[in-house]
Amino acid sequence: MGNNRNVVVITGMHRSGTSLTTSLLQSAGIFVGDRLLGDNLSNPRGHFEDLDFAEFHQSILQSQGVCSEGWIDNTSKEIQPKYLEKARDLIEQRNEHLVWGWKDPRTALFLDFWSELIPDAKYIFIYRSPWEVADSLYRRGDALFQTNPEIAIRTWINYNQKILHFCSRTSQPWILLRIEDVIENPQFIVDAVNQKLSLNLRSPKNLYDDSLFKKSSVNLYQAKLVQKYFFQAFQLYLQLHGCATLIENTTVCLAKKSRTVPWFWQNWLDRPIKKIKTTRYWSKLRHTITQ
């Protein structure tokens, strides 16, 4: 790849705000693809996801016998050689653009792969709290998370562990952003991206719609629940804060202890689906969270 090209890789765990961030970066001057994943009920303004890269990652995951959506808590299988040529084609097809990139959450599972192919790529990582991501996945209605809500947390851990591990050892420029800061001050984010990644993006459009990015009114209680029952996820969230470029220092406050069933799981337990409520899983989960 020629030195006059800037390739920007945008990724983060699903439901972390990567679509919003990519829409802002597109408006600021990054070409993010011609064939983008369209809108749906969970993302009415579109995903800003390059389908060529998304389908490429899905194909690799399928070849490894795992979920093509990337709902996995680990992956380290070797990528078959046939995918190298396809990846090079994807890169070559976009090199006519001076500043281009792509967004796909599954990219977080293949950071080393792309780092070797594009040694001068630049990375923008987005993160959101594990409790808000899990709640968003649940509200979206995916059957997997209706019956196995813990998978959302385990997948969140996997994605963000891979991001932090990559950041700790790569020599390529990267920036880690908290989605709340992207929402609060898009111009600050673009300025930070320009500075850390040596880009020259223009001012972004304000594309945020509060109605499309739900924030829970009981985040403190959710945080306490994750700290108690998924301590690894909570600790990882604090590590992300420590590595991120933040508008201002933030701390994670916790709610007081409660003997009642935490609302986060109660929402699932109260679902009007008898089959879910009678499974062994729910019986075990109810017993665990009310200890």
Phi, psi and omega per residue, in radians:
M1 nan 2.385 -3.115
G2 -1.176 2.600 -3.099
N3 -1.202 -0.255 -3.120
N4 -1.511 0.070 3.112
R5 -1.806 2.446 3.044
N6 -1.976 2.047 3.112
V7 -1.869 2.171 -3.063
V8 -2.052 2.071 3.133
V9 -1.707 2.161 -3.088
I10 -2.029 2.133 -3.111
T11 -2.735 2.983 3.140
G12 2.933 2.943 3.123
M13 -1.000 2.558 3.055
H14 -0.876 2.521 3.091
R15 1.143 0.461 -3.140
S16 -1.795 0.014 -3.135
G17 1.724 0.304 3.131
T18 -1.177 -0.548 3.124
S19 -1.161 -0.831 3.111
L20 -1.054 -0.819 -3.128
T21 -1.045 -0.757 -3.125
T22 -1.173 -0.627 3.095
S23 -1.097 -0.677 3.098
L24 -1.159 -0.750 -3.129
L25 -1.187 -0.601 3.064
Q26 -1.096 -0.772 3.140
S27 -1.164 -0.365 3.137
A28 -1.567 -0.102 3.019
G29 2.176 0.049 3.101
I30 -1.571 2.193 3.046
F31 -1.329 2.143 -3.061
V32 -2.042 0.282 3.050
G33 2.090 2.745 3.080
D34 -1.674 -0.562 -3.071
R35 -1.890 1.599 -3.044
L36 -1.830 2.581 3.066
L37 -1.111 2.252 -3.054
G38 -1.355 -2.926 -3.096
D39 -1.473 2.849 2.986
N40 -2.703 -3.012 -3.072
L41 -1.094 -0.606 -3.101
S42 -1.473 -0.284 3.120
N43 -2.494 1.267 -3.004
P44 -1.122 -0.277 3.112
R45 -1.771 0.139 3.119
G46 1.727 2.811 -3.090
H47 -1.703 -0.300 -3.076
F48 0.938 0.681 -3.064
E49 -1.938 2.097 3.141
D50 -1.172 1.960 -3.068
L51 -1.093 -0.530 3.127
D52 -1.089 -0.757 3.122
F53 -1.288 -0.701 3.132
A54 -1.070 -0.809 3.138
E55 -1.181 -0.574 3.077
F56 -1.089 -0.837 3.132
H57 -1.141 -0.700 3.114
Q58 -1.085 -0.689 3.133
S59 -1.104 -0.728 3.110
I60 -1.108 -0.803 -3.133
L61 -1.068 -0.735 3.104
Q62 -1.095 -0.674 3.132
S63 -1.147 -0.389 3.127
Q64 -1.639 0.024 3.089
G65 1.310 0.475 3.120
V66 -2.136 2.994 -3.082
C67 -1.038 2.190 -3.095
S68 -1.187 -0.366 3.110
E69 -1.338 -0.266 3.130
G70 1.579 0.337 3.103
W71 -1.433 1.272 -3.082
I72 -2.364 2.615 -3.126
D73 -1.741 0.056 2.988
N74 -2.971 2.665 3.029
T75 -2.842 2.214 3.128
S76 -2.563 0.357 -3.109
K77 -1.281 2.623 -3.122
E78 -1.215 2.450 3.114
I79 -1.510 2.281 -3.090
Q80 -1.117 2.505 -3.096
P81 -0.973 -0.521 -3.091
K82 -1.077 -0.393 -3.113
Y83 -1.388 -0.315 3.136
L84 -1.102 -0.782 -3.122
E85 -1.147 -0.696 3.104
K86 -1.094 -0.721 3.134
A87 -1.115 -0.738 3.113
R88 -1.090 -0.642 3.095
D89 -1.111 -0.746 3.126
L90 -1.045 -0.721 3.130
I91 -1.149 -0.843 -3.082
E92 -1.073 -0.662 -3.110
Q93 -1.122 -0.379 -3.064
R94 -1.865 -0.061 -3.060
N95 -1.274 -0.023 3.032
E96 -1.288 -0.269 -3.137
H97 -1.643 2.364 -3.124
L98 -1.190 -0.669 3.097
V99 -2.268 1.922 -3.127
W100 -2.429 2.853 3.114
G101 -2.972 -3.019 3.096
W102 -2.588 2.750 3.066
K103 -2.161 2.225 2.979
D104 -2.781 2.135 3.124
P105 -0.935 -0.615 -3.109
R106 -1.141 -0.281 3.083
T107 -0.982 -0.529 3.137
A108 -1.023 -0.395 3.137
L109 -1.486 -0.149 -3.035
F110 -2.292 0.570 -3.060
L111 -1.117 -0.723 3.129
D112 -1.137 -0.665 3.129
F113 -1.028 -0.872 -3.103
W114 -1.278 -0.547 3.121
S115 -1.085 -0.660 3.116
E116 -1.243 -0.647 -3.122
L117 -1.337 -0.574 -3.120
I118 -2.212 1.376 -3.026
P119 -1.136 -0.285 3.110
D120 -1.931 0.379 3.088
A121 -1.199 2.763 3.106
K122 -2.116 2.561 -2.951
Y123 -2.154 2.351 3.024
I124 -2.098 2.026 -3.128
F125 -1.898 2.408 3.137
I126 -2.058 2.420 3.062
Y127 -2.358 2.724 3.135
R128 -2.493 2.718 -3.059
S129 -1.055 2.567 -3.124
P130 -1.093 -0.565 -3.128
W131 -1.247 -0.631 3.112
E132 -1.278 -0.648 3.088
V133 -1.114 -0.821 -3.132
A134 -1.088 -0.723 3.122
D135 -1.130 -0.686 3.127
S136 -1.131 -0.737 3.115
L137 -1.130 -0.693 3.115
Y138 -1.115 -0.826 -3.109
R139 -1.155 -0.448 3.118
R140 -1.171 -0.420 3.029
G141 1.673 0.171 3.109
D142 -1.016 2.274 -3.100
A143 -1.012 -0.652 -3.111
L144 -1.003 -0.737 -3.066
F145 -1.480 -0.288 3.028
Q146 -1.224 -0.612 -3.079
T147 -1.737 -0.381 -3.107
N148 -2.406 1.216 -3.049
P149 -1.067 -0.472 -3.116
E150 -1.146 -0.400 3.133
I151 -1.056 -0.592 3.131
A152 -1.059 -0.764 3.138
I153 -1.198 -0.748 -3.120
R154 -1.125 -0.669 3.105
T155 -1.181 -0.710 3.082
W156 -1.000 -0.765 3.118
I157 -1.060 -0.815 -3.093
N158 -1.045 -0.864 -3.102
Y159 -1.070 -0.836 -3.042
N160 -1.331 -0.482 2.994
Q161 -1.096 -0.754 -3.136
K162 -1.130 -0.663 3.112
I163 -1.119 -0.855 -3.124
L164 -1.141 -0.665 3.116
H165 -1.102 -0.734 3.116
F166 -1.104 -0.803 -3.118
C167 -1.089 -0.569 -3.063
S168 -1.268 -0.293 -3.048
R169 -2.246 -0.131 -3.119
T170 -1.438 2.644 3.022
S171 -1.724 -0.057 3.133
Q172 -1.373 2.560 -3.112
P173 -1.194 2.458 -3.139
W174 -2.601 2.804 3.027
I175 -2.480 2.412 3.130
L176 -1.958 2.182 -3.027
L177 -2.125 2.450 3.039
R178 -1.521 2.275 -3.024
I179 -1.048 -0.561 3.116
E180 -1.069 -0.602 3.119
D181 -1.275 -0.609 3.067
V182 -1.060 -0.737 -3.135
I183 -1.201 -0.773 -3.038
E184 -1.202 -0.681 -3.031
N185 -2.611 1.398 -3.139
P186 -0.998 -0.632 -3.129
Q187 -1.140 -0.707 3.088
F188 -1.039 -0.718 -3.118
I189 -1.131 -0.795 3.133
V190 -1.124 -0.688 3.087
D191 -1.076 -0.723 3.133
A192 -1.163 -0.698 3.097
V193 -1.101 -0.788 3.116
N194 -1.020 -0.743 -3.086
Q195 -1.239 -0.854 -3.033
K196 -1.338 -0.517 -3.079
L197 -1.864 0.092 3.117
S198 0.967 0.867 3.090
L199 -1.915 3.060 3.132
N200 -2.376 1.000 -3.121
L201 -1.337 2.622 3.110
R202 -1.488 3.050 3.133
S203 -1.092 2.366 -3.107
P204 -1.433 2.808 2.999
K205 -1.391 2.652 3.081
N206 -1.525 1.720 -3.022
L207 -1.848 0.078 -3.058
Y208 -1.285 2.345 3.076
D209 -2.147 1.945 -3.055
D210 -1.007 -0.523 -3.100
S211 -1.260 -0.273 -3.073
L212 -1.764 -0.025 -3.121
F213 -2.310 1.533 -3.015
K214 -1.311 2.281 3.016
K215 -1.987 2.291 -3.102
S216 -1.193 2.584 3.106
S217 -1.497 -0.052 -3.128
V218 -2.203 0.747 -3.113
N219 -1.033 -0.587 -3.121
L220 -1.107 -0.686 3.135
Y221 -1.198 -0.690 3.087
Q222 -1.087 -0.750 -3.138
A223 -1.061 -0.720 3.122
K224 -1.113 -0.694 3.129
L225 -1.110 -0.807 3.141
V226 -1.119 -0.692 3.123
Q227 -1.067 -0.670 -3.067
K228 -1.375 -0.755 -2.997
Y229 -1.807 -0.321 3.119
F230 -2.352 1.092 -3.019
F231 -1.039 -0.597 3.120
Q232 -1.056 -0.726 3.126
A233 -1.152 -0.723 -3.131
F234 -1.119 -0.779 3.121
Q235 -1.100 -0.680 3.118
L236 -1.137 -0.656 3.099
Y237 -1.077 -0.709 3.091
L238 -1.154 -0.640 3.087
Q239 -1.121 -0.690 3.094
L240 -1.058 -0.765 3.082
H241 -0.981 -0.733 -3.082
G242 -1.165 -0.439 -3.106
C243 -1.737 -0.168 -3.006
A244 -1.443 2.750 2.949
T245 -1.585 1.867 -3.026
L246 -1.885 2.630 3.047
I247 -1.109 -0.731 3.084
E248 -2.665 2.821 -3.134
N249 -1.110 2.394 3.125
T250 -2.246 2.670 3.075
T251 -2.210 2.728 3.114
V252 -1.732 1.916 3.127
C253 -1.528 2.652 -3.090
L254 -2.110 2.605 3.120
A255 -1.450 2.929 3.093
K256 -1.258 2.743 -3.136
K257 -1.145 2.672 3.126
S258 -2.466 2.548 3.096
R259 -1.573 -0.108 -3.134
T260 -1.453 2.881 3.095
V261 -1.170 2.160 3.135
P262 -0.967 2.408 -3.066
W263 -1.036 -0.537 -3.063
F264 -1.011 -0.743 3.099
W265 -1.511 -0.513 -3.120
Q266 -1.056 -0.605 3.091
N267 -0.987 -0.735 3.116
W268 -1.256 -0.742 -3.086
L269 -1.117 -0.482 -3.105
D270 -1.589 0.044 3.137
R271 -1.030 2.367 -3.107
P272 -1.366 0.983 3.123
I273 -2.288 1.814 -3.034
K274 -1.017 -0.671 -3.089
K275 -1.049 -0.687 3.134
I276 -1.209 -0.763 -3.025
K277 -1.219 -0.353 -3.072
T278 -1.759 0.020 -3.134
T279 -1.274 2.733 3.080
R280 -1.048 -0.608 -3.113
Y281 -1.002 -0.833 -3.092
W282 -1.201 -0.617 3.102
S283 -1.085 -0.760 3.129
K284 -1.180 -0.722 -3.124
L285 -1.139 -0.762 3.125
R286 -1.046 -0.732 3.130
H287 -1.107 -0.711 -3.081
T288 -1.169 -0.828 -3.004
I289 -1.393 -0.144 3.113
T290 -1.829 0.166 3.103
Q291 -1.158 nan nan
